[in-house]
Amino acid sequence: MTSQTPLDLGRDTDVIRLAKEIAIDHYPVADILARYNIDAETWDALNEWPRFKELVEHERQQWNSALNTNTRIKLKSGTVIEMWMEEGNKLLHSASESFNSKIELIKLLGKFSGLEAQERIIGETAAGRVTINIKIGNDQIGYEDAEIIDAVPVIIESDPDQIDYDWDEEFEPSPTEDAEALFSAAE
C-alpha cells in the first residue's frame, strides 16, 4: 500500500473514508492505520467515539448489501488478478510454455487491462453506432438500425457556441387533425 497524506480527523469526509476502509475489511486494520499515519492512541479514541462506530457500521452494511455485490466482486477479483500477475509474467516468459498458451495469456492480460475493449470501440464496424439492448426476463430486444437525421447546423458568426436550427423545416408546424380533435375534446 502506498503512503498517503495523514487524514484530518477533524474533517467528516476523512473520517468517513477511514470508516469505509475499515468496514470493507480488504486490508488489515494495522496497514490502513499505518498508511494514514494514525497512532494507537488516536485509533483507541476513534473506537470509543460513537459517531465513528456508527459510520463503520453503516459502511459495513452498505458494503455487504446485495446491491453492492458487483463492486465487492470487482474489488476481490481485481486483488486476486493482481496477486496472480507475477505468476502470469513468469508463465509468459517460460520456455516450457507453448506459444499458443502465451498468446492466450496475452489475450487475457489485454482483457484485464481494457485494451480489448478499446479495440472494439475504435474498429470500423462499431464507430458511430449506437446499440440499445433491452433485457426483460429471458427475452432480449436489440435496436441497431437507427434513422440518421441529416441536419446542417447554422453557426452564427457573433457566437460560435450558439447553433440555430430550423425546426419549422424539420417538423410540420401545425398539429394533425387528430391532435386538434384531442385538444378540443379536452376543453
C-alpha positions, 0 to 999 in steps of 0.5 A: 500500500502506498503512503498517503497524506495523514487524514484530518480527523477533524474533517467528516469526509476523512473520517468517513473514508477511514470508516469505509476502509475499515468496514470493507475489511480488504486490508488489515486494520494495522496497514490502513492505520499505518498508511494514514499515519494514525497512532494507537492512541488516536485509533483507541479514541476513534473506537470509543467515539460513537459517531465513528462506530456508527459510520463503520457500521453503516459502511459495513452494511452498505458494503455487504448489501446485495446491491453492492455485490458487483463492486465487492466482486470487482474489488476481490477479483481485481486483488486476486488478478493482481496477486496472480500477475507475477505468476502470469509474467513468469508463465509468459516468459517460460520456455516450457510454455507453448506459444499458443498458451502465451498468446492466450495469456496475452489475450487475457492480460489485454482483457484485464487491462481494457485494451480489448475493449478499446479495440472494439470501440475504435474498429470500423464496424462499431464507430458511430453506432449506437446499440440499445439492448433491452433485457426483460426476463429471458427475452432480449430486444436489440435496436441497431438500425437507427434513422440518421437525421441529416441536419446542417447546423447554422453557426452564427458568426457573433457566437460560435457556441450558439447553433440555430436550427430550423425546426419549422423545416424539420417538423410540420408546424401545425398539429394533425387533425387528430391532435386538434380533435384531442385538444378540443375534446379536452376543453 
